[in-house]
Amino acid sequence: MKITLSLKIPPVLVALGVALLMWLVSLLTTPVLFLAGVRMLLTGLCLIFGGAVATAGVFDFKSVQTTVNPLFPQNTTCLVKTGVYQFTRNPMYLGLFFILLGWGCYLANGYSLLISTVFVLYMNHFQIAPEERCLSALFGDEYEAYKQSVRRWL
C-alpha cells in the first residue's frame, strides 16, 4: 500500500496543525497547575533551544548550497554531516518539536504536551522515512554509515 501523504505537507504546516490541536485540547481540559515562573522558564528554554537548533540546521544546509525544501529531498546536492548534523540527523524537525514542547509548557496542559508527540510520529512515518529512502538512493553507503553514527532525533 502506497502512503499518499508522504512528502505532501510541509513540516512547518504539520507543526502548526499540531500546535492548533494542542491549543484546542487545552481549552477543553484542565490545566496543570505549577509555578508560573517555572512554566515560563521551561517555555523559554524550549523555544530558544528549538529555534536555535532549527536555525542551525538551515544555516548548515545553506552553507553548502543544498536544498532546505523538505518536499523535494531528491534535489539534495550533498550530505551534510557537520555542524548540528553531527548530533542529530533532523535538526529542523527536532527544533520544531521543541517549539511545540514550549507551546505545551506555555499552555500548562499535560494533554497538550502529550499531543506534541503526534508531530514526532507523523514526521517519522510521512516525512523522515521517505527522506531517508531518497538519501540512501542518492548517497548509498555514505548515508548508511551516517545513519549508524548519528541518531534520527537526539
C-alpha positions in Angstrom: 0.0 0.0 0.0 1.4 3.4 -1.0 1.3 6.2 1.5 -0.2 9.1 -0.3 0.6 11.7 2.3 4.4 11.2 2.1 6.2 14.4 1.5 3.0 16.3 0.7 2.5 18.6 3.7 5.4 20.9 4.6 6.7 20.1 8.2 6.0 23.7 9.3 2.3 23.3 8.5 2.3 19.9 10.3 3.7 21.7 13.4 1.2 24.5 13.1 -1.6 21.9 12.9 -0.3 20.1 15.9 0.0 23.4 17.8 -3.6 24.3 16.9 -4.7 20.8 18.2 -2.7 21.4 21.4 -4.4 24.7 21.9 -7.9 23.3 21.3 -7.3 20.5 23.7 -6.1 23.0 26.3 -9.3 24.8 26.0 -11.3 21.7 26.7 -9.3 20.2 29.6 -8.0 21.3 33.0 -4.6 23.0 33.0 -1.7 21.6 35.1 -1.0 23.9 38.0 2.6 24.7 38.6 4.5 27.8 39.3 4.2 30.4 36.6 7.9 31.2 36.8 8.8 27.6 36.3 6.3 27.3 33.4 7.7 30.4 31.7 11.3 29.2 32.2 10.6 25.9 30.6 8.6 27.6 27.8 11.5 29.9 27.1 14.2 27.2 27.2 12.3 25.0 24.8 11.5 27.9 22.4 15.1 29.1 22.4 16.6 25.7 22.1 14.2 24.7 19.4 14.7 27.9 17.4 18.5 27.7 17.7 18.6 24.0 16.6 16.3 24.5 13.6 18.1 27.7 12.5 21.5 26.0 12.8 20.1 23.2 10.5 19.0 25.7 7.9 22.3 27.6 8.1 24.3 24.3 7.7 22.3 23.4 4.6 22.6 26.9 3.1 26.4 26.9 3.8 26.8 24.0 1.3 24.1 25.3 -1.0 21.8 22.3 -0.8 18.0 22.4 -0.7 16.1 23.1 2.5 12.8 22.2 0.8 11.6 19.1 2.6 9.2 18.2 -0.1 11.9 17.5 -2.7 14.7 15.6 -1.0 15.8 14.3 -4.4 17.2 17.9 -5.0 19.8 17.4 -2.3 23.2 18.1 -3.7 25.4 16.8 -0.8 25.1 15.0 2.5 25.6 17.4 5.4 27.3 15.8 8.4 28.9 18.8 10.1 27.6 21.4 12.5 24.4 20.4 14.2 24.2 17.4 11.9 26.9 15.8 14.0 24.4 15.4 16.8 21.0 14.9 15.0 20.0 13.9 11.5 16.9 16.1 11.6 17.7 19.3 13.5 15.0 21.3 11.7 12.3 18.8 12.8 13.8 18.5 16.2 13.7 22.3 16.6 10.0 22.3 15.6 9.3 19.6 18.2 11.0 21.6 20.9 9.0 24.7 19.9 5.8 22.5 20.3 7.1 21.4 23.7 7.5 25.1 24.6 4.0 25.8 23.4 2.7 22.9 25.6 4.5 24.3 28.6 3.0 27.7 28.0 -0.5 26.1 27.7 0.2 24.4 31.0 -1.7 21.3 29.9 -0.5 17.7 30.2 -2.7 16.5 27.3 -1.2 19.2 25.1 2.3 18.1 25.9 1.3 14.6 25.1 -0.2 15.7 21.8 3.1 17.2 20.8 4.4 13.7 20.3 1.9 13.4 17.4 4.4 15.6 15.5 7.2 13.1 16.0 5.1 10.1 15.0 3.8 11.9 11.9 7.2 13.1 10.9 8.9 9.7 11.4 6.3 8.0 9.1 5.4 10.5 6.5 8.4 12.8 6.2 11.6 11.2 7.6 11.2 7.7 6.3 10.7 8.8 2.7 13.6 11.3 3.0 15.8 8.5 4.3 14.9 6.3 1.4 15.8 9.1 -1.0 19.1 9.9 0.7 20.0 6.2 0.7 19.4 6.1 -3.0 21.4 9.3 -3.6 24.4 8.7 -1.2 24.4 4.9 -0.7 26.9 3.6 1.8 27.9 7.1 3.0 24.4 7.8 4.1 24.0 4.4 5.7 27.2 4.9 7.7 26.0 8.4 8.8 22.7 6.8 9.9 24.6 4.4 12.1 26.7 7.1 13.7 24.1 9.9 14.3 20.6 9.5 15.8 17.4 10.5 14.0 16.2 12.9 16.7 18.6 13.0 19.7 
